[in-house]
Amino acid sequence: MNTAKKLPLNIHMNTTLGELLSDERTIPFGLEFKSRMDAFFGAPDIPDIDSSSSREAISDAMNNAMIASMPLRNVMTFGLYDKEELQKIIDQLNTL
């Protein structure tokens, strides 16, 4: 049974980025968060890692898995948003 009606969103600080990316209503926001996280984690040179095999271990797939399971509250930890900005986005998402 399929229905066109979607359940209301209940987005909060513990909602994961993967959850945002899995709902068509929140994909644009999920992609924005992911883009910022990719820029943060995607530094081309990691000074503490010298071997090429270690660099290969830090792959896009691993990065995507970490980001997908990350709760929204963690974007504040990396300084990507402050609490007020993040709460505004969450409030906006819950009106979709």
N, CA, C and O atoms as a Tinker XYZ file with bonds, in Angstrom:
   384  protein
     1  N      0.838000   -1.174000    0.000000    73     2
     2  CA     0.000000    0.000000    0.000000    64     1     3
     3  C      0.884000    1.238000    0.000000    63     2     4     5
     4  O      1.759000    1.376000    0.855000    81     3
     5  N      0.669000    2.114000   -0.926000    73     3     6
     6  CA     1.404000    3.374000   -1.014000    64     5     7
     7  C      0.445000    4.529000   -0.791000    63     6     8     9
     8  O     -0.729000    4.466000   -1.156000    81     7
     9  N      0.956000    5.558000   -0.198000    73     7    10
    10  CA     0.174000    6.766000    0.005000    64     9    11
    11  C      1.032000    7.969000   -0.334000    63    10    12    13
    12  O      2.250000    7.953000   -0.152000    81    11
    13  N      0.390000    9.005000   -0.826000    73    11    14
    14  CA     1.120000   10.213000   -1.190000    64    13    15
    15  C      1.378000   11.081000    0.037000    63    14    16    17
    16  O      2.237000   11.963000    0.000000    81    15
    17  N      0.653000   10.845000    1.113000    73    15    18
    18  CA     0.805000   11.646000    2.316000    64    17    19
    19  C      2.047000   11.209000    3.092000    63    18    20    21
    20  O      2.258000   10.023000    3.347000    81    19
    21  N      2.849000   12.184000    3.453000    73    19    22
    22  CA     4.069000   11.923000    4.216000    64    21    23
    23  C      3.800000   12.183000    5.693000    63    22    24    25
    24  O      3.005000   13.055000    6.047000    81    23
    25  N      4.461000   11.427000    6.539000    73    23    26
    26  CA     4.387000   11.670000    7.973000    64    25    27
    27  C      5.069000   12.992000    8.293000    63    26    28    29
    28  O      6.012000   13.386000    7.607000    81    27
    29  N      4.603000   13.676000    9.329000    73    27    30
    30  CA     5.279000   14.925000    9.707000    64    29    31
    31  C      6.713000   14.655000   10.133000    63    30    32    33
    32  O      7.028000   13.595000   10.673000    81    31
    33  N      7.565000   15.620000    9.884000    73    31    34
    34  CA     8.965000   15.489000   10.271000    64    33    35
    35  C      9.125000   15.779000   11.757000    63    34    36    37
    36  O      8.411000   16.606000   12.324000    81    35
    37  N     10.047000   15.104000   12.359000    73    35    38
    38  CA    10.410000   15.352000   13.752000    64    37    39
    39  C     11.937000   15.416000   13.818000    63    38    40    41
    40  O     12.595000   14.490000   14.292000    81    39
    41  N     12.475000   16.518000   13.338000    73    39    42
    42  CA    13.915000   16.722000   13.281000    64    41    43
    43  C     14.359000   17.357000   14.596000    63    42    44    45
    44  O     13.699000   18.262000   15.107000    81    43
    45  N     15.470000   16.885000   15.138000    73    43    46
    46  CA    16.003000   17.410000   16.394000    64    45    47
    47  C     17.522000   17.300000   16.354000    63    46    48    49
    48  O     18.097000   16.840000   15.368000    81    47
    49  N     18.157000   17.725000   17.426000    73    47    50
    50  CA    19.626000   17.744000   17.478000    64    49    51
    51  C     20.247000   16.360000   17.301000    63    50    52    53
    52  O     21.403000   16.254000   16.891000    81    51
    53  N     19.501000   15.298000   17.604000    73    51    54
    54  CA    20.043000   13.944000   17.474000    64    53    55
    55  C     19.681000   13.266000   16.160000    63    54    56    57
    56  O     20.055000   12.114000   15.938000    81    55
    57  N     18.966000   13.954000   15.294000    73    55    58
    58  CA    18.686000   13.425000   13.960000    64    57    59
    59  C     20.014000   13.322000   13.220000    63    58    60    61
    60  O     20.844000   14.228000   13.303000    81    59
    61  N     20.217000   12.230000   12.503000    73    59    62
    62  CA    21.489000   12.062000   11.797000    64    61    63
    63  C     21.447000   12.717000   10.422000    63    62    64    65
    64  O     20.380000   12.937000    9.849000    81    63
    65  N     22.620000   13.020000    9.914000    73    63    66
    66  CA    22.715000   13.568000    8.564000    64    65    67
    67  C     22.209000   12.555000    7.544000    63    66    68    69
    68  O     21.635000   12.935000    6.524000    81    67
    69  N     22.417000   11.277000    7.811000    73    67    70
    70  CA    21.906000   10.236000    6.930000    64    69    71
    71  C     20.389000   10.253000    6.851000    63    70    72    73
    72  O     19.818000   10.020000    5.786000    81    71
    73  N     19.731000   10.529000    7.978000    73    71    74
    74  CA    18.269000   10.632000    7.970000    64    73    75
    75  C     17.807000   11.800000    7.102000    63    74    76    77
    76  O     16.817000   11.687000    6.379000    81    75
    77  N     18.519000   12.914000    7.174000    73    75    78
    78  CA    18.162000   14.052000    6.321000    64    77    79
    79  C     18.324000   13.704000    4.845000    63    78    80    81
    80  O     17.517000   14.106000    4.006000    81    79
    81  N     19.373000   12.955000    4.545000    73    79    82
    82  CA    19.637000   12.599000    3.151000    64    81    83
    83  C     18.690000   11.519000    2.628000    63    82    84    85
    84  O     18.630000   11.285000    1.421000    81    83
    85  N     17.957000   10.866000    3.514000    73    83    86
    86  CA    17.068000    9.795000    3.070000    64    85    87
    87  C     15.623000   10.239000    2.877000    63    86    88    89
    88  O     14.795000    9.438000    2.443000    81    87
    89  N     15.300000   11.476000    3.185000    73    87    90
    90  CA    13.939000   11.996000    3.006000    64    89    91
    91  C     13.980000   13.075000    1.934000    63    90    92    93
    92  O     14.747000   14.033000    2.035000    81    91
    93  N     13.155000   12.916000    0.912000    73    91    94
    94  CA    13.198000   13.864000   -0.215000    64    93    95
    95  C     12.940000   15.299000    0.210000    63    94    96    97
    96  O     13.391000   16.226000   -0.462000    81    95
    97  N     12.226000   15.505000    1.307000    73    95    98
    98  CA    11.948000   16.867000    1.776000    64    97    99
    99  C     13.169000   17.526000    2.398000    63    98   100   101
   100  O     13.272000   18.752000    2.403000    81    99
   101  N     14.081000   16.745000    2.915000    73    99   102
   102  CA    15.224000   17.307000    3.639000    64   101   103
   103  C     16.558000   17.120000    2.923000    63   102   104   105
   104  O     17.603000   17.513000    3.442000    81   103
   105  N     16.525000   16.529000    1.752000    73   103   106
   106  CA    17.775000   16.288000    1.009000    64   105   107
   107  C     18.592000   17.565000    0.795000    63   106   108   109
   108  O     19.804000   17.534000    1.006000    81   107
   109  N     17.982000   18.695000    0.382000    73   107   110
   110  CA    18.815000   19.892000    0.185000    64   109   111
   111  C     19.569000   20.314000    1.444000    63   110   112   113
   112  O     20.724000   20.734000    1.369000    81   111
   113  N     18.914000   20.202000    2.599000    73   111   114
   114  CA    19.575000   20.548000    3.850000    64   113   115
   115  C     20.652000   19.524000    4.184000    63   114   116   117
   116  O     21.740000   19.886000    4.632000    81   115
   117  N     20.352000   18.254000    3.967000    73   115   118
   118  CA    21.338000   17.202000    4.214000    64   117   119
   119  C     22.571000   17.388000    3.346000    63   118   120   121
   120  O     23.697000   17.195000    3.807000    81   119
   121  N     22.360000   17.764000    2.087000    73   119   122
   122  CA    23.492000   17.979000    1.185000    64   121   123
   123  C     24.326000   19.183000    1.609000    63   122   124   125
   124  O     25.549000   19.176000    1.471000    81   123
   125  N     23.662000   20.216000    2.126000    73   123   126
   126  CA    24.397000   21.387000    2.617000    64   125   127
   127  C     25.264000   21.004000    3.820000    63   126   128   129
   128  O     26.440000   21.365000    3.880000    81   127
   129  N     24.681000   20.270000    4.779000    73   127   130
   130  CA    25.459000   19.810000    5.923000    64   129   131
   131  C     26.606000   18.923000    5.454000    63   130   132   133
   132  O     27.740000   19.081000    5.907000    81   131
   133  N     26.315000   17.993000    4.550000    73   131   134
   134  CA    27.333000   17.064000    4.056000    64   133   135
   135  C     28.460000   17.823000    3.349000    63   134   136   137
   136  O     29.636000   17.500000    3.515000    81   135
   137  N     28.094000   18.818000    2.571000    73   135   138
   138  CA    29.092000   19.621000    1.871000    64   137   139
   139  C     30.037000   20.301000    2.859000    63   138   140   141
   140  O     31.252000   20.317000    2.661000    81   139
   141  N     29.470000   20.858000    3.914000    73   139   142
   142  CA    30.307000   21.511000    4.923000    64   141   143
   143  C     31.187000   20.500000    5.660000    63   142   144   145
   144  O     32.349000   20.775000    5.956000    81   143
   145  N     30.622000   19.334000    5.950000    73   143   146
   146  CA    31.406000   18.307000    6.634000    64   145   147
   147  C     32.506000   17.771000    5.719000    63   146   148   149
   148  O     33.629000   17.538000    6.166000    81   147
   149  N     32.183000   17.574000    4.435000    73   147   150
   150  CA    33.199000   17.119000    3.478000    64   149   151
   151  C     34.352000   18.115000    3.406000    63   150   152   153
   152  O     35.521000   17.729000    3.374000    81   151
   153  N     34.007000   19.402000    3.380000    73   151   154
   154  CA    35.050000   20.423000    3.324000    64   153   155
   155  C     35.909000   20.382000    4.591000    63   154   156   157
   156  O     37.125000   20.567000    4.536000    81   155
   157  N     35.265000   20.139000    5.720000    73   155   158
   158  CA    35.996000   20.076000    6.981000    64   157   159
   159  C     36.915000   18.856000    7.037000    63   158   160   161
   160  O     38.089000   18.969000    7.392000    81   159
   161  N     36.367000   17.683000    6.680000    73   159   162
   162  CA    37.131000   16.445000    6.761000    64   161   163
   163  C     38.003000   16.194000    5.538000    63   162   164   165
   164  O     38.940000   15.398000    5.595000    81   163
   165  N     37.704000   16.860000    4.450000    73   163   166
   166  CA    38.368000   16.551000    3.190000    64   165   167
   167  C     39.656000   17.281000    2.952000    63   166   168   169
   168  O     40.005000   17.561000    1.806000    81   167
   169  N     40.380000   17.601000    4.019000    73   167   170
   170  CA    41.665000   18.269000    3.850000    64   169   171
   171  C     42.568000   17.393000    2.983000    63   170   172   173
   172  O     42.725000   16.206000    3.268000    81   171
   173  N     43.168000   17.962000    1.924000    73   171   174
   174  CA    43.970000   17.159000    1.008000    64   173   175
   175  C     45.229000   16.574000    1.625000    63   174   176   177
   176  O     45.710000   15.542000    1.156000    81   175
   177  N     45.776000   17.195000    2.657000    73   175   178
   178  CA    47.000000   16.682000    3.260000    64   177   179
   179  C     46.804000   16.564000    4.759000    63   178   180   181
   180  O     46.482000   17.541000    5.435000    81   179
   181  N     47.002000   15.364000    5.268000    73   179   182
   182  CA    46.882000   15.110000    6.697000    64   181   183
   183  C     48.295000   14.912000    7.213000    63   182   184   185
   184  O     48.911000   13.887000    6.922000    81   183
   185  N     48.828000   15.866000    7.973000    73   183   186
   186  CA    50.246000   15.831000    8.328000    64   185   187
   187  C     50.675000   14.628000    9.151000    63   186   188   189
   188  O     51.833000   14.219000    9.056000    81   187
   189  N     49.802000   14.049000    9.946000    73   187   190
   190  CA    50.182000   12.924000   10.798000    64   189   191
   191  C     50.171000   11.589000   10.071000    63   190   192   193
   192  O     50.546000   10.568000   10.648000    81   191
   193  N     49.749000   11.582000    8.826000    73   191   194
   194  CA    49.650000   10.323000    8.080000    64   193   195
   195  C     50.657000   10.373000    6.936000    63   194   196   197
   196  O     50.535000   11.194000    6.027000    81   195
   197  N     51.644000    9.498000    6.988000    73   195   198
   198  CA    52.709000    9.530000    5.994000    64   197   199
   199  C     52.578000    8.470000    4.915000    63   198   200   201
   200  O     52.974000    8.711000    3.775000    81   199
   201  N     52.033000    7.308000    5.239000    73   199   202
   202  CA    52.024000    6.233000    4.253000    64   201   203
   203  C     50.816000    6.335000    3.326000    63   202   204   205
   204  O     49.747000    6.792000    3.731000    81   203
   205  N     50.996000    5.912000    2.100000    73   203   206
   206  CA    49.907000    5.957000    1.134000    64   205   207
   207  C     48.798000    4.982000    1.514000    63   206   208   209
   208  O     47.626000    5.258000    1.256000    81   207
   209  N     49.145000    3.835000    2.129000    73   207   210
   210  CA    48.105000    2.883000    2.535000    64   209   211
   211  C     47.226000    3.473000    3.627000    63   210   212   213
   212  O     46.028000    3.194000    3.669000    81   211
   213  N     47.794000    4.277000    4.504000    73   211   214
   214  CA    46.992000    4.946000    5.531000    64   213   215
   215  C     46.075000    5.979000    4.907000    63   214   216   217
   216  O     44.924000    6.128000    5.319000    81   215
   217  N     46.577000    6.681000    3.928000    73   215   218
   218  CA    45.733000    7.672000    3.244000    64   217   219
   219  C     44.572000    6.993000    2.527000    63   218   220   221
   220  O     43.459000    7.517000    2.512000    81   219
   221  N     44.825000    5.839000    1.937000    73   219   222
   222  CA    43.770000    5.115000    1.235000    64   221   223
   223  C     42.703000    4.622000    2.204000    63   222   224   225
   224  O     41.534000    4.502000    1.835000    81   223
   225  N     43.096000    4.337000    3.433000    73   223   226
   226  CA    42.138000    3.857000    4.427000    64   225   227
   227  C     41.118000    4.934000    4.774000    63   226   228   229
   228  O     39.988000    4.630000    5.156000    81   227
   229  N     41.523000    6.190000    4.637000    73   227   230
   230  CA    40.608000    7.293000    4.891000    64   229   231
   231  C     39.932000    7.602000    3.557000    63   230   232   233
   232  O     40.255000    8.586000    2.893000    81   231
   233  N     39.008000    6.758000    3.190000    73   231   234
   234  CA    38.380000    6.840000    1.879000    64   233   235
   235  C     37.104000    7.654000    1.915000    63   234   236   237
   236  O     36.598000    7.996000    2.984000    81   235
   237  N     36.589000    7.960000    0.732000    73   235   238
   238  CA    35.313000    8.654000    0.623000    64   237   239
   239  C     34.199000    7.828000    1.256000    63   238   240   241
   240  O     33.307000    8.384000    1.897000    81   239
   241  N     34.241000    6.512000    1.086000    73   239   242
   242  CA    33.194000    5.665000    1.655000    64   241   243
   243  C     33.203000    5.744000    3.179000    63   242   244   245
   244  O     32.145000    5.813000    3.803000    81   243
   245  N     34.377000    5.734000    3.771000    73   243   246
   246  CA    34.466000    5.835000    5.221000    64   245   247
   247  C     33.982000    7.208000    5.682000    63   246   248   249
   248  O     33.249000    7.318000    6.665000    81   247
   249  N     34.392000    8.235000    4.976000    73   247   250
   250  CA    33.973000    9.598000    5.295000    64   249   251
   251  C     32.451000    9.713000    5.205000    63   250   252   253
   252  O     31.819000   10.284000    6.093000    81   251
   253  N     31.861000    9.173000    4.136000    73   251   254
   254  CA    30.406000    9.235000    3.970000    64   253   255
   255  C     29.685000    8.473000    5.075000    63   254   256   257
   256  O     28.644000    8.920000    5.556000    81   255
   257  N     30.224000    7.333000    5.479000    73   255   258
   258  CA    29.601000    6.548000    6.552000    64   257   259
   259  C     29.651000    7.305000    7.874000    63   258   260   261
   260  O     28.678000    7.308000    8.627000    81   259
   261  N     30.770000    7.939000    8.152000    73   259   262
   262  CA    30.872000    8.718000    9.390000    64   261   263
   263  C     29.897000    9.883000    9.379000    63   262   264   265
   264  O     29.222000   10.147000   10.374000    81   263
   265  N     29.826000   10.574000    8.261000    73   263   266
   266  CA    28.934000   11.722000    8.159000    64   265   267
   267  C     27.478000   11.285000    8.252000    63   266   268   269
   268  O     26.681000   11.947000    8.917000    81   267
   269  N     27.116000   10.188000    7.600000    73   267   270
   270  CA    25.728000    9.728000    7.600000    64   269   271
   271  C     25.244000    9.368000    8.997000    63   270   272   273
   272  O     24.064000    9.541000    9.301000    81   271
   273  N     26.130000    8.872000    9.849000    73   271   274
   274  CA    25.711000    8.470000   11.188000    64   273   275
   275  C     25.893000    9.576000   12.231000    63   274   276   277
   276  O     25.634000    9.368000   13.416000    81   275
   277  N     26.331000   10.728000   11.789000    73   275   278
   278  CA    26.600000   11.834000   12.701000    64   277   279
   279  C     25.328000   12.612000   13.036000    63   278   280   281
   280  O     24.605000   13.031000   12.132000    81   279
   281  N     25.048000   12.808000   14.325000    73   279   282
   282  CA    23.892000   13.627000   14.684000    64   281   283
   283  C     24.138000   15.097000   14.347000    63   282   284   285
   284  O     25.278000   15.562000   14.312000    81   283
   285  N     23.052000   15.809000   14.102000    73   283   286
   286  CA    23.166000   17.218000   13.729000    64   285   287
   287  C     23.932000   18.035000   14.759000    63   286   288   289
   288  O     24.657000   18.962000   14.399000    81   287
   289  N     23.780000   17.705000   16.027000    73   287   290
   290  CA    24.453000   18.474000   17.081000    64   289   291
   291  C     25.966000   18.509000   16.881000    63   290   292   293
   292  O     26.631000   19.433000   17.350000    81   291
   293  N     26.510000   17.519000   16.193000    73   291   294
   294  CA    27.961000   17.475000   15.996000    64   293   295
   295  C     28.473000   18.571000   15.072000    63   294   296   297
   296  O     29.657000   18.902000   15.127000    81   295
   297  N     27.626000   19.144000   14.227000    73   295   298
   298  CA    28.124000   20.205000   13.345000    64   297   299
   299  C     28.557000   21.425000   14.152000    63   298   300   301
   300  O     29.373000   22.225000   13.694000    81   299
   301  N     27.999000   21.559000   15.367000    73   299   302
   302  CA    28.431000   22.656000   16.234000    64   301   303
   303  C     29.841000   22.396000   16.758000    63   302   304   305
   304  O     30.619000   23.334000   16.935000    81   303
   305  N     30.171000   21.136000   17.004000    73   303   306
   306  CA    31.481000   20.753000   17.506000    64   305   307
   307  C     32.587000   21.196000   16.558000    63   306   308   309
   308  O     33.673000   21.584000   16.989000    81   307
   309  N     32.300000   21.132000   15.268000    73   307   310
   310  CA    33.297000   21.487000   14.253000    64   309   311
   311  C     33.233000   22.968000   13.874000    63   310   312   313
   312  O     33.963000   23.422000   12.992000    81   311
   313  N     32.359000   23.713000   14.541000    73   311   314
   314  CA    32.255000   25.146000   14.277000    64   313   315
   315  C     31.578000   25.480000   12.966000    63   314   316   317
   316  O     31.741000   26.586000   12.449000    81   315
   317  N     30.816000   24.540000   12.417000    73   315   318
   318  CA    30.156000   24.783000   11.136000    64   317   319
   319  C     28.894000   25.617000   11.291000    63   318   320   321
   320  O     28.517000   26.344000   10.372000    81   319
   321  N     28.242000   25.523000   12.432000    73   319   322
   322  CA    27.068000   26.316000   12.780000    64   321   323
   323  C     27.125000   26.561000   14.278000    63   322   324   325
   324  O     27.674000   25.754000   15.028000    81   323
   325  N     26.549000   27.690000   14.715000    73   323   326
   326  CA    26.378000   27.849000   16.149000    64   325   327
   327  C     24.988000   27.326000   16.522000    63   326   328   329
   328  O     24.191000   26.986000   15.647000    81   327
   329  N     24.706000   27.266000   17.812000    73   327   330
   330  CA    23.470000   26.640000   18.281000    64   329   331
   331  C     22.231000   27.340000   17.736000    63   330   332   333
   332  O     21.263000   26.678000   17.361000    81   331
   333  N     22.250000   28.653000   17.690000    73   331   334
   334  CA    21.094000   29.404000   17.200000    64   333   335
   335  C     20.838000   29.142000   15.714000    63   334   336   337
   336  O     19.695000   28.950000   15.298000    81   335
   337  N     21.910000   29.134000   14.920000    73   335   338
   338  CA    21.774000   28.851000   13.485000    64   337   339
   339  C     21.220000   27.452000   13.266000    63   338   340   341
   340  O     20.314000   27.255000   12.457000    81   339
   341  N     21.763000   26.491000   13.983000    73   339   342
   342  CA    21.314000   25.112000   13.826000    64   341   343
   343  C     19.862000   24.960000   14.254000    63   342   344   345
   344  O     19.097000   24.261000   13.590000    81   343
   345  N     19.473000   25.592000   15.338000    73   343   346
   346  CA    18.092000   25.492000   15.798000    64   345   347
   347  C     17.136000   26.117000   14.790000    63   346   348   349
   348  O     16.039000   25.596000   14.586000    81   347
   349  N     17.522000   27.211000   14.161000    73   347   350
   350  CA    16.687000   27.828000   13.114000    64   349   351
   351  C     16.481000   26.860000   11.952000    63   350   352   353
   352  O     15.374000   26.740000   11.427000    81   351
   353  N     17.545000   26.176000   11.554000    73   351   354
   354  CA    17.448000   25.210000   10.462000    64   353   355
   355  C     16.527000   24.051000   10.874000    63   354   356   357
   356  O     15.675000   23.624000   10.096000    81   355
   357  N     16.702000   23.558000   12.080000    73   355   358
   358  CA    15.864000   22.467000   12.565000    64   357   359
   359  C     14.389000   22.895000   12.606000    63   358   360   361
   360  O     13.505000   22.138000   12.204000    81   359
   361  N     14.138000   24.103000   13.091000    73   359   362
   362  CA    12.757000   24.612000   13.126000    64   361   363
   363  C     12.179000   24.704000   11.719000    63   362   364   365
   364  O     11.016000   24.369000   11.493000    81   363
   365  N     12.995000   25.157000   10.780000    73   363   366
   366  CA    12.558000   25.254000    9.387000    64   365   367
   367  C     12.259000   23.866000    8.819000    63   366   368   369
   368  O     11.259000   23.685000    8.124000    81   367
   369  N     13.103000   22.904000    9.104000    73   367   370
   370  CA    12.892000   21.537000    8.622000    64   369   371
   371  C     11.591000   20.957000    9.156000    63   370   372   373
   372  O     10.887000   20.249000    8.437000    81   371
   373  N     11.272000   21.244000   10.389000    73   371   374
   374  CA    10.064000   20.693000   10.989000    64   373   375
   375  C      8.778000   21.303000   10.431000    63   374   376   377
   376  O      7.686000   20.809000   10.713000    81   375
   377  N      8.901000   22.378000    9.640000    73   375   378
   378  CA     7.713000   22.957000    9.004000    64   377   379
   379  C      7.464000   22.387000    7.607000    63   378   380   381
   380  O      6.433000   22.673000    7.000000    81   379
   381  N      8.388000   21.592000    7.097000    73   379   382
   382  CA     8.239000   21.033000    5.743000    64   381   383
   383  C      7.126000   20.008000    5.693000    63   382   384
   384  O      6.860000   19.436000    4.636000    81   383
